[in-house]
Amino acid sequence: MNAPDRVHYQKRLQRVLGHIEAHLAEPLDLARLAAVAHFSPFHFQRIFSALMGESPQDYIRRLRLERAANQLLVNKRRSVLDVALCNGFETQHGFAKAFRKHFGRSATQWRSDRDVWHWNGYRWAWQEERNPGQIPGNFRHMYQIDGPYAAERIAALRELQQGERPKCIVGLQICQLPSYHAAVFRRMGHELEQPLAHWREVLDWAELQGIPLAGGMGLCICHDNIHITPERMLRLDTGMVLPADYPPDGVTSRVDTEAGRYLVLQFHGRIFEETVALAWLWGHWFDANPYEPDDRPALYRVPYQPLDLAPDARYRFDICIPVRFL
């Protein structure tokens, strides 16, 4: 597949991915998806598998199971049957079989492993003396220890005192957020390793479109739970908030986020200190407050600011975690 064909097919495939995500609990047969992309079913199957690395059927099954796994973790009050039915499975038996095959344990066992999923950074930092040099695998994945600024992230976590709010968190509040309409680029897996490069792409696109940057707001939509979805499969949308009637451009996709209650963490610090903020949030704030995260995507609101690639450059943005009251 040559480069122009790949770009063309990716644009058409993006419509299908949006359709799947919006109708994940409904029947999604091959003919229906092929029609969304304006391909024949045979051609659609080949193109999808080549670009996504898995068949349409496997992709849909994985998204359903990962969404169900996340719902089991964040809301223990929902029954396994309810989670199964809300994610496109017709029977609890079929769901149980598929879940065990994918995750290697039953849904009930998965839910009881919440403490493993709820690993927090400062506990690792304090325990390192007993296990020098050993960083748990889920901790590496959760806090991007092997990614860019890895050494800086580890050093910042070592400085984190148990329970003390990091200085990079300049505000924290529960808010009712509106729905945001945005033009976005979809990024997956290994493409997520250079977050500042994604914002450069968004800013370059906005300039070409003649969109005023001053006073504008960038938006990042995190679709997956990094504790559950394999790193190479993570989905991230980055783009700009726009008026609902802004005309399509043929390059970006249009999305509308879900309105509702969010925990808004106001961040001001070096890009790698985000790790410290998240470690404190998951390891301390949720343990001490009567809220739990729900299964809507997390958002990053990014006010326009010039990009500075220096390691000590400081950025402002809001990390918005969807929550429900316990």
Secondary structure in CASP SS format (residue, H / E / C, confidence):
PFRMAT SS
TARGET T0000
AUTHOR 0000-0000-0000
METHOD secondary structure of the structure
MODEL  1
M C 1.00
N C 1.00
A H 1.00
P H 1.00
D H 1.00
R H 1.00
V H 1.00
H H 1.00
Y H 1.00
Q H 1.00
K H 1.00
R H 1.00
L H 1.00
Q H 1.00
R H 1.00
V H 1.00
L H 1.00
G H 1.00
H H 1.00
I H 1.00
E H 1.00
A H 1.00
H C 1.00
L C 1.00
A C 1.00
E C 1.00
P C 1.00
L C 1.00
D C 1.00
L H 1.00
A H 1.00
R H 1.00
L H 1.00
A H 1.00
A H 1.00
V H 1.00
A H 1.00
H C 1.00
F C 1.00
S C 1.00
P H 1.00
F H 1.00
H H 1.00
F H 1.00
Q H 1.00
R H 1.00
I H 1.00
F H 1.00
S H 1.00
A H 1.00
L H 1.00
M H 1.00
G C 1.00
E C 1.00
S C 1.00
P H 1.00
Q H 1.00
D H 1.00
Y H 1.00
I H 1.00
R H 1.00
R H 1.00
L H 1.00
R H 1.00
L H 1.00
E H 1.00
R H 1.00
A H 1.00
A H 1.00
N H 1.00
Q H 1.00
L H 1.00
L H 1.00
V H 1.00
N C 1.00
K C 1.00
R C 1.00
R C 1.00
S C 1.00
V H 1.00
L H 1.00
D H 1.00
V H 1.00
A H 1.00
L H 1.00
C C 1.00
N C 1.00
G C 1.00
F C 1.00
E C 1.00
T C 1.00
Q H 1.00
H H 1.00
G H 1.00
F H 1.00
A H 1.00
K H 1.00
A H 1.00
F H 1.00
R H 1.00
K H 1.00
H H 1.00
F H 1.00
G C 1.00
R C 1.00
S C 1.00
A H 1.00
T H 1.00
Q H 1.00
W H 1.00
R H 1.00
S H 1.00
D C 1.00
R H 1.00
D H 1.00
V H 1.00
W H 1.00
H C 1.00
W C 1.00
N C 1.00
G H 1.00
Y H 1.00
R H 1.00
W H 1.00
A H 1.00
W H 1.00
Q H 1.00
E C 1.00
E C 1.00
R C 1.00
N C 1.00
P C 1.00
G C 1.00
Q C 1.00
I C 1.00
P C 1.00
G H 1.00
N H 1.00
F H 1.00
R H 1.00
H H 1.00
M H 1.00
Y C 1.00
Q C 1.00
I C 1.00
D C 1.00
G C 1.00
P C 1.00
Y C 1.00
A H 1.00
A H 1.00
E H 1.00
R H 1.00
I H 1.00
A H 1.00
A H 1.00
L H 1.00
R H 1.00
E C 1.00
L C 1.00
Q C 1.00
Q C 1.00
G C 1.00
E C 1.00
R C 1.00
P C 1.00
K C 1.00
C C 1.00
I E 1.00
V E 1.00
G E 1.00
L E 1.00
Q E 1.00
I E 1.00
C E 1.00
Q E 1.00
L E 1.00
P C 1.00
S C 1.00
Y C 1.00
H E 1.00
A E 1.00
A E 1.00
V E 1.00
F E 1.00
R E 1.00
R E 1.00
M E 1.00
G H 1.00
H H 1.00
E H 1.00
L H 1.00
E H 1.00
Q C 1.00
P H 1.00
L H 1.00
A H 1.00
H H 1.00
W H 1.00
R H 1.00
E H 1.00
V H 1.00
L H 1.00
D H 1.00
W H 1.00
A H 1.00
E H 1.00
L H 1.00
Q H 1.00
G C 1.00
I C 1.00
P C 1.00
L C 1.00
A C 1.00
G C 1.00
G C 1.00
M E 1.00
G E 1.00
L E 1.00
C E 1.00
I E 1.00
C E 1.00
H C 1.00
D C 1.00
N C 1.00
I C 1.00
H C 1.00
I C 1.00
T C 1.00
P C 1.00
E H 1.00
R H 1.00
M H 1.00
L C 1.00
R E 1.00
L E 1.00
D E 1.00
T E 1.00
G E 1.00
M E 1.00
V E 1.00
L C 1.00
P C 1.00
A C 1.00
D C 1.00
Y C 1.00
P C 1.00
P C 1.00
D C 1.00
G C 1.00
V C 1.00
T C 1.00
S E 1.00
R E 1.00
V E 1.00
D E 1.00
T C 1.00
E C 1.00
A C 1.00
G E 1.00
R E 1.00
Y E 1.00
L E 1.00
V E 1.00
L E 1.00
Q E 1.00
F E 1.00
H E 1.00
G E 1.00
R E 1.00
I H 1.00
F H 1.00
E H 1.00
E H 1.00
T H 1.00
V H 1.00
A H 1.00
L H 1.00
A H 1.00
W H 1.00
L H 1.00
W H 1.00
G H 1.00
H H 1.00
W H 1.00
F H 1.00
D H 1.00
A H 1.00
N C 1.00
P C 1.00
Y E 1.00
E E 1.00
P E 1.00
D C 1.00
D C 1.00
R C 1.00
P C 1.00
A E 1.00
L E 1.00
Y E 1.00
R E 1.00
V E 1.00
P E 1.00
Y C 1.00
Q C 1.00
P C 1.00
L C 1.00
D C 1.00
L C 1.00
A C 1.00
P C 1.00
D C 1.00
A C 1.00
R E 1.00
Y E 1.00
R E 1.00
F E 1.00
D E 1.00
I E 1.00
C E 1.00
I E 1.00
P E 1.00
V E 1.00
R E 1.00
F E 1.00
L C 1.00
END
